[in-house]
């Protein structure tokens, strides 16, 4: 599971019974080059972690919406139990979506590296220069819609 090992914002227990984040360490310094133009340092970000099922639904919702801004980089843990959405720094201060957690860095902001920042993880959607992070309001709406879809699917037995 994903966690940056720094200060965290408001958290709620995941509805699947798994913790929304566990301890691992991530680099908080910028690599020589990152997404975007060569030589441009990557953007800082916070990390919203959610259970994989809800996260995958949210990714589908975000990618289907023609009028939606594109989804930014998404990371998965090695066990594929959680997904992490990279969002603008400062998001954790006001994040209150049940079943998710938003980890803020220590003020410097996690820099989006070319390689996943947490050992044992991988990119579901790798960083791209034109979409550095996901808009938190758009992500919140997609996660809410995903939760409703999952609840409806689970109740159709």
Secondary structure, 3 states (H helix, E strand, C coil): CCCCCCCEEEECCCCCCCCCCCCCCECCCCCCCCCCCCCCCCCEEEEEEEEHHHHHHHHHHHHHCCCCCCCCCEEECCCCCEEEEEECCCHHHHCCCCCEEEECCCCCCEECCCCCCECCCEEEECCECCECCECHHHHHHHHHHHHHHHHHHHCCC
